[in-house]
Amino acid sequence: MKKILLVCNAGMSTSMLVLKMEKAAEAKGIEVEVKALPITDAEKVMNDWDVIMLGPQVRHTEKKLKTLTSKPIEVINMRDYGMMNGEKVLDAALKIIE
């Protein structure tokens, strides 16, 4: 099972994206665990996930977070985030993991 962590300011809009990603994974028959956390909580658990995807609103934290973990960290495409395109964000995360 692949583990994808989404990181944002408060976890509200990203929680909606989690649901869309889970739905896309189910449609593709892929087992994933997707969770959204605010940046302050995410820093404590980053090493437990296969990939960390940052919401565009916290992209400024990318360099700092990369010093805290060896796990891959990427910023979610702003358009995919804004459109809540769970399938595209899922595909991007899986491409990084594989």
C-alpha positions as CSV (number, residue, x, y, z in Angstrom):
1,M,0.0,0.0,0.0
2,K,1.3,3.4,-1.0
3,K,1.1,6.2,1.6
4,I,0.5,9.8,0.4
5,L,0.6,12.8,2.8
6,L,-1.0,16.0,1.7
7,V,0.2,19.1,3.5
8,C,-1.5,22.5,3.7
9,N,-2.2,25.4,6.2
10,A,-5.2,24.0,8.0
11,G,-6.2,20.8,6.2
12,M,-9.7,22.0,5.1
13,S,-9.5,22.1,1.3
14,T,-6.9,19.4,1.2
15,S,-9.3,17.1,3.0
16,M,-11.6,17.4,0.0
17,L,-8.8,16.5,-2.3
18,V,-8.1,13.4,-0.2
19,L,-11.6,12.1,-0.8
20,K,-11.2,12.7,-4.6
21,M,-7.8,10.9,-4.6
22,E,-9.2,7.9,-2.7
23,K,-12.1,7.7,-5.2
24,A,-9.7,7.8,-8.1
25,A,-7.5,5.1,-6.5
26,E,-10.5,2.9,-5.9
27,A,-11.6,3.3,-9.6
28,K,-8.1,2.2,-10.7
29,G,-7.9,-0.6,-8.2
30,I,-4.9,0.9,-6.4
31,E,-4.5,0.6,-2.6
32,V,-3.4,3.9,-1.1
33,E,-3.6,5.7,2.2
34,V,-4.1,9.4,1.7
35,K,-4.2,11.8,4.6
36,A,-4.2,15.6,4.9
37,L,-2.5,17.4,7.7
38,P,-1.6,21.0,8.5
39,I,2.1,21.8,8.2
40,T,2.7,21.9,11.9
41,D,1.5,18.3,12.4
42,A,3.0,17.0,9.1
43,E,6.5,17.9,10.2
44,K,6.3,15.3,13.0
45,V,5.2,12.4,10.8
46,M,6.8,12.9,7.4
47,N,9.0,9.9,7.7
48,D,6.0,7.6,8.0
49,W,4.8,8.4,4.4
50,D,6.1,7.4,1.0
51,V,5.6,10.9,-0.5
52,I,4.7,14.3,0.8
53,M,2.6,16.5,-1.5
54,L,2.4,20.2,-0.6
55,G,-0.6,22.4,-1.3
56,P,0.4,25.4,-3.3
57,Q,-0.3,27.7,-0.4
58,V,2.6,26.1,1.6
59,R,5.1,25.8,-1.3
60,H,7.3,28.2,0.5
61,T,8.1,25.5,3.2
62,E,9.4,23.0,0.6
63,K,13.2,23.7,1.2
64,K,12.8,23.6,5.0
65,L,10.8,20.4,4.9
66,K,13.4,18.7,2.6
67,T,16.0,19.3,5.4
68,L,13.8,17.3,7.8
69,T,13.2,14.1,5.8
70,S,14.7,12.1,3.0
71,K,11.2,11.3,1.7
72,P,10.2,12.9,-1.6
73,I,8.4,16.2,-1.3
74,E,6.6,17.9,-4.3
75,V,4.3,20.8,-4.6
76,I,0.9,19.9,-6.0
77,N,0.2,21.5,-9.4
78,M,-1.8,24.7,-8.7
79,R,-4.4,24.0,-11.4
80,D,-4.9,20.4,-10.3
81,Y,-5.3,21.6,-6.7
82,G,-7.7,24.4,-7.6
83,M,-9.8,22.0,-9.7
84,M,-9.6,19.4,-7.0
85,N,-8.5,16.9,-9.6
86,G,-7.8,13.9,-7.4
87,E,-6.9,11.7,-10.3
88,K,-4.1,13.9,-11.5
89,V,-2.7,14.5,-8.0
90,L,-2.9,10.8,-7.3
91,D,-1.0,10.1,-10.6
92,A,1.6,12.6,-9.8
93,A,2.2,11.2,-6.3
94,L,2.4,7.6,-7.6
95,K,4.8,8.6,-10.3
96,I,7.1,10.0,-7.6
97,I,6.9,6.8,-5.5
98,E,7.5,4.4,-8.4
